[in-house]
Amino acid sequence: MSETSSQSRKIAVLGAGPVGLEAALALANAGHDVQVYEQGRVAESVRQWGHVKLFSPWELNVSDLGLKALGEMDVSAPDPTVFPTGNELVARYLEPLSEHPSLKGRIHTGTKVLSMGRQGVLKGELIASASRRERPFRILVEDAQGNESLVFAEVVVDSTGTFSQPNALGDAGIPAPGERKARASGQIMHDLPDVQGEQSAHFAGKHVVVVGAGYSAITNINNLLELKKEAPQTQITWLTRKDSQPYQRIDGDPLPQRDALAALGNTLAGADQRAAHIGGVSIEGVKQAGGQQVSLELRGADGSTQTLDGVDVVLANVGYQPDLSLYRELQVHQCYASEGPMKLAAALLAASGGGGGDCLAQSSPGPDTLKSPEPDFFVLGSKSYGRGSSFLLKLGLEQIRDVMTLI
């Protein structure tokens, strides 16, 4: 499936998730020398929520090149109209892609990227100069045994995502007093646990507090409601910054799972008592209580306070943010609000008219928005949206097509 480039370049792809693997496949197909560095397993972040069904069907989560690669390995293509789970996405698509001959030996799992810069030049030198391209990227990596080494590349594609960088639970985006300790002890979680499956014992019959008004939060609540049918003593409390109707439904939403969750969220924020909703509050503190429980100190918009006692587990679904430390020594222009690359952030803001908009209606705003003052450095995938939550995999596939025109 090779379509050799007229100029083969040494390229480092950071992250072996859906976008990183697709980018590596496309770059290898174009004849480039590609090496992929992944701190966990292939598609590690997807595996963390593998039991969850995607909003979007297979056809929006695969590329033509990826399907061609499956065919070359005699792996059957999935039904494009079916909505897969994360585990199905890994098993039927991402793992097979990682084993394609063009990527064999190029994916270095258990290898964490610690930092990167340009060899022989500092961040504040050769400012916005194309001559920085003449200096290779110097990348410090650490293997699973803790051994550090340097790798070099002419081009870097950062597709490390944001899932490993959760936002803080406390007001103003900073940790509430006691939050960090409770998180370290496992009393505060930031993911989408399998509450009906392998992790059910951790939640059944417990008082679980879900914080947040995004789709991760309502997905967790929906799963907890199902668990409660089997374990009626399970108590669910839902905390949001908004008082009511936290979800904006889309007329004729083409993603039925998304619309069903939005409807459920608005119902639970109203008269439905299956989960106790406390709206219009922020978290001021987390205190250790008896046993393994914590108490949450809440503050209302009017300044009133209340304490929520006897909490066993907090699911803090308050969003994620990019790890900016990886490219702190590079000349990357970042949005002061979203922390995504500035050109793309500005284009997304303009396209949405200042609001979130329907992520399904979005398309890549073009190759120019992927450029950075640092030559040949590109941020793709969910990390390119910074703290924004409207990224879909189909947008990452479009970004790959765009960046191929720039390399």
C-alpha positions in Angstrom: 0.0 0.0 0.0 3.0 2.2 -0.3 2.8 5.6 -2.1 6.4 6.7 -1.6 7.0 10.4 -0.9 9.5 12.3 -3.0 11.2 13.2 0.3 11.2 10.7 3.1 11.4 12.4 6.5 12.1 11.1 10.0 8.9 11.6 12.0 8.0 11.0 15.6 4.3 10.4 16.4 3.5 10.8 20.1 0.7 8.6 21.2 -0.7 5.4 19.8 -4.4 6.2 20.2 -6.8 6.4 17.3 -5.4 9.6 15.8 -1.8 8.6 16.4 -2.1 5.2 14.7 -4.0 6.6 11.7 -1.4 9.4 11.3 1.5 6.9 11.5 -0.2 4.6 9.0 -0.7 7.5 6.5 2.8 8.8 7.0 4.4 5.3 6.6 2.2 4.8 3.5 3.7 8.0 2.1 7.2 6.6 2.6 8.3 8.4 5.7 10.4 6.9 8.5 7.8 6.9 11.3 8.4 6.0 14.9 5.5 6.0 17.4 6.0 6.5 21.2 3.2 5.4 23.5 3.5 5.5 27.3 1.0 2.6 27.8 -0.5 0.0 25.5 -1.8 0.7 22.0 -5.0 2.8 22.5 -4.4 2.9 26.2 -6.9 5.7 26.9 -9.7 4.1 24.9 -9.2 0.9 27.0 -9.9 3.0 30.1 -13.5 3.5 28.9 -13.8 0.4 26.7 -17.2 -0.7 28.1 -18.8 2.6 26.9 -20.6 2.7 23.5 -19.5 5.5 21.2 -22.0 8.2 20.1 -20.8 7.8 16.5 -21.1 4.7 14.2 -18.1 2.9 12.8 -18.2 4.9 9.5 -17.2 8.0 11.4 -14.4 6.4 13.3 -12.4 4.7 10.5 -10.4 5.9 7.5 -10.4 4.5 3.9 -6.6 3.8 4.4 -7.3 2.0 7.6 -10.0 -0.2 6.1 -7.6 -0.9 3.2 -5.0 -2.0 5.7 -7.5 -4.3 7.4 -8.3 -5.9 4.0 -4.6 -6.5 3.3 -4.4 -8.5 6.6 -7.7 -10.4 5.8 -9.4 -8.7 8.8 -13.1 -8.1 8.1 -14.3 -4.5 8.1 -17.0 -3.6 10.7 -20.6 -2.8 9.8 -20.4 1.0 9.1 -23.8 1.7 10.7 -23.1 0.0 14.0 -22.1 1.9 17.1 -19.1 0.2 18.7 -17.9 0.2 22.2 -14.4 1.4 23.0 -13.3 -2.2 23.5 -14.7 -3.1 20.0 -12.9 -0.1 18.5 -9.6 -1.4 20.0 -10.1 -5.1 19.2 -11.6 -4.8 15.7 -9.7 -1.8 14.3 -6.9 -0.2 16.4 -5.0 -3.3 17.4 -5.1 -4.8 13.9 -3.9 -1.5 12.5 -0.9 -1.5 14.9 0.1 -4.9 13.5 0.1 -3.9 9.9 3.4 -4.6 8.2 4.0 -0.9 7.5 3.9 -0.2 11.3 5.6 -3.4 12.5 8.5 -2.5 14.8 7.7 1.2 14.7 5.4 1.4 17.7 7.2 1.7 21.0 4.8 0.9 23.8 5.6 1.5 27.5 7.7 4.5 26.3 6.8 7.9 27.9 7.8 11.1 26.2 9.1 13.5 29.0 10.1 16.6 27.0 11.4 17.9 23.7 13.2 20.8 22.2 15.4 21.7 19.2 19.0 20.5 19.3 21.4 23.3 19.9 18.9 26.1 20.2 16.8 27.4 23.1 13.1 28.3 23.1 13.8 32.1 23.0 16.3 31.8 20.1 15.6 32.0 16.4 12.1 33.3 17.2 9.5 32.3 14.6 12.4 31.5 12.2 12.1 28.9 9.5 15.8 28.1 10.2 14.7 26.2 13.4 13.7 23.5 10.9 17.4 22.8 10.3 17.7 21.7 14.0 16.3 18.3 14.7 13.8 17.7 17.5 15.6 16.3 20.6 13.1 14.1 22.5 13.7 12.7 25.9 11.9 9.4 26.5 11.6 6.9 29.4 11.0 3.2 29.0 9.0 0.9 31.3 12.1 0.1 33.3 12.8 3.8 34.0 15.7 4.1 31.5 16.0 7.4 29.8 17.2 8.0 26.2 17.1 10.5 23.4 15.5 10.1 20.1 15.6 12.6 17.2 13.1 13.6 14.5 12.6 16.1 11.7 8.9 16.3 12.3 6.8 15.7 15.4 3.1 14.9 15.6 1.7 15.2 19.1 -1.5 13.1 19.4 -1.1 12.4 23.1 -4.7 13.4 23.9 -6.0 14.8 27.2 -7.5 11.8 29.0 -4.6 11.4 31.4 -4.9 15.1 32.5 -8.2 15.7 34.3 -9.3 19.1 35.4 -9.4 19.9 39.1 -12.7 19.4 41.0 -12.6 22.6 43.0 -14.0 26.1 42.2 -12.1 28.3 39.8 -10.4 25.2 38.2 -8.0 24.7 41.1 -8.0 21.8 43.5 -10.3 22.2 46.5 -8.5 21.8 49.9 -8.3 18.1 50.5 -9.0 17.1 46.9 -5.5 15.9 46.0 -5.3 13.6 49.0 -8.8 12.1 48.3 -7.8 11.6 44.7 -4.5 9.8 45.7 -6.5 7.5 47.9 -9.0 6.6 45.1 -12.0 8.4 46.7 -12.1 10.8 43.8 -12.0 9.3 40.3 -12.0 11.2 36.9 -12.8 8.5 34.4 -15.8 6.4 33.3 -15.5 3.2 35.4 -17.2 0.0 34.5 -19.8 0.3 37.3 -22.0 -2.5 36.0 -19.1 -4.9 35.3 -15.6 -5.4 36.7 -15.8 -2.4 39.1 -19.4 -2.9 40.3 -18.3 -3.9 43.8 -16.7 -0.5 44.2 -20.0 1.3 43.7 -22.9 -1.1 44.6 -24.6 0.0 47.7 -22.4 3.0 48.1 -23.1 6.8 48.1 -21.7 8.0 44.8 -21.4 11.6 43.9 -21.1 12.6 40.2 -19.8 16.1 39.5 -20.1 17.7 36.1 -22.6 18.4 33.3 -21.0 16.9 30.3 -21.6 13.6 28.6 -19.1 11.7 30.7 -21.1 12.7 33.8 -24.5 11.7 32.5 -23.0 8.5 31.1 -21.8 7.6 34.5 -25.2 8.5 36.1 -27.0 6.4 33.5 -24.8 3.4 34.3 -25.2 3.9 38.0 -29.0 4.0 37.6 -28.7 0.6 35.9 -26.6 -0.7 38.8 -29.1 0.6 41.3 -31.7 -1.8 39.9 -29.5 -4.6 41.0 -28.2 -2.9 44.2 -31.1 -0.7 45.4 -29.1 0.7 48.3 -26.9 2.6 45.9 -27.3 6.3 46.4 -26.6 8.8 43.6 -26.0 12.5 44.1 -25.4 14.7 41.1 -23.7 18.1 41.5 -23.7 20.8 38.7 -22.8 24.4 38.4 -26.0 25.1 36.5 -29.3 25.1 38.4 -31.4 23.2 35.8 -31.5 21.9 32.2 -27.8 21.4 31.9 -28.0 19.9 28.4 -28.8 21.6 25.2 -30.6 19.1 23.0 -30.2 19.3 19.2 -33.3 19.2 17.0 -33.3 15.9 15.0 -30.0 14.9 16.6 -28.4 12.3 14.3 -26.7 10.7 17.2 -29.5 8.9 19.1 -27.3 7.9 22.1 -26.2 11.5 22.7 -29.8 12.8 22.5 -31.0 10.1 24.9 -28.4 11.0 27.5 -29.1 14.7 27.1 -32.8 14.0 27.7 -32.0 11.9 30.7 -29.8 14.7 32.2 -32.5 17.3 31.8 -35.1 15.0 33.4 -32.9 14.2 36.4 -32.2 17.9 36.9 -35.9 18.4 37.1 -38.5 16.4 39.1 -37.0 12.9 38.5 -35.7 11.7 41.9 -33.8 8.6 40.9 -30.7 10.7 41.4 -30.5 13.6 43.9 -29.6 16.7 41.9 -28.0 19.7 43.6 -27.5 22.5 41.1 -25.9 25.9 41.2 -23.0 24.8 43.5 -19.3 24.7 43.5 -17.0 22.5 45.7 -15.1 24.4 48.4 -13.4 21.5 50.2 -13.0 17.8 50.6 -12.7 16.4 54.1 -11.8 12.9 55.2 -14.7 11.4 57.3 -15.0 8.1 59.1 -13.7 5.0 57.4 -13.2 5.5 53.7 -15.8 8.2 53.3 -15.4 11.9 52.6 -17.5 15.0 53.1 -17.9 17.7 50.5 -18.2 21.3 51.4 -20.5 23.1 48.8 -21.1 26.8 48.1 -24.1 28.1 46.3 -24.1 31.0 43.9 -25.7 33.2 46.6 -22.8 32.4 49.0 -24.7 29.9 51.1 -22.9 26.7 52.2 -23.8 23.1 52.9 -22.0 19.9 53.7 -22.6 16.6 51.9 -21.7 13.8 54.3 -21.2 10.1 53.9 -19.7 10.1 50.4 -18.0 6.9 49.4 -16.9 7.7 45.9 -16.7 11.0 43.9 -16.8 10.7 40.1 -15.3 14.1 39.0 -16.3 14.4 35.3 -15.2 18.0 35.0 -13.2 17.7 31.8 -9.6 17.3 30.7 -6.7 19.5 29.6 -3.6 19.1 27.5 -0.2 18.3 28.9 1.7 21.4 27.8 4.9 20.4 29.6 5.9 18.2 26.6 6.5 21.1 24.4 7.3 23.8 26.9 10.7 24.4 25.2 9.2 24.8 21.7 7.7 27.9 20.2 4.0 27.0 20.2 1.4 29.7 20.2 -1.4 28.5 22.5 -4.9 29.9 23.1 -5.1 31.6 26.5 -8.5 30.1 27.1 -8.6 26.6 25.7 -4.8 25.9 25.7 -5.2 24.5 22.2 -3.0 25.7 19.3 -3.9 29.3 18.7 -4.8 29.3 15.0 -7.1 26.3 15.4 -8.7 27.6 18.5 -9.5 30.9 16.8 -11.0 29.1 13.8 -13.1 26.9 16.1 -14.4 29.9 18.0 -15.3 31.7 14.8 -17.0 28.7 13.3 -19.2 28.2 16.4 -20.1 31.9 16.8 -18.7 31.8 20.3 -20.7 28.8 21.4 -20.1 25.1 21.4 -22.2 24.1 18.4 -22.8 20.5 17.3 -19.5 18.7 17.0 -21.0 16.5 14.3 -21.5 19.5 12.1 -17.8 20.6 12.4 -15.1 20.0 9.9 -11.4 20.7 9.9 -10.9 24.4 9.1 -7.9 23.5 6.9 -4.1 22.9 7.0 -3.1 26.4 7.9 -4.8 26.2 11.3 -2.5 23.3 12.2 0.6 25.3 11.7 2.6 26.6 14.6 5.5 29.1 15.0 7.6 25.9 15.6 8.2 24.5 12.1 7.2 20.9 11.5 5.5 20.5 14.9 1.8 19.6 14.8 -0.8 18.9 17.5 -3.6 16.6 16.3 -6.6 14.8 17.8 -8.4 15.8 21.0 -5.3 17.6 22.3 -5.6 20.1 19.5 -8.9 21.2 21.0 -7.2 21.9 24.3 -9.8 21.9 27.1 -12.7 21.8 24.6 -14.9 18.8 24.6 -16.4 18.9 21.1 -13.8 16.8 19.4 -14.9 13.7 17.4 -12.6 11.1 15.8 -13.8 12.0 12.4 -12.2 15.5 12.9 -8.9 13.9 13.7 -9.0 11.9 10.5 -9.6 15.2 8.6 -6.7 16.7 10.4 -4.4 13.9 9.3 -5.4 14.5 5.6 -4.6 18.2 6.2 -1.2 17.7 7.8 -0.1 15.4 5.1 -0.2 18.4 2.7 2.3 20.2 5.0 4.9 17.5 5.5 
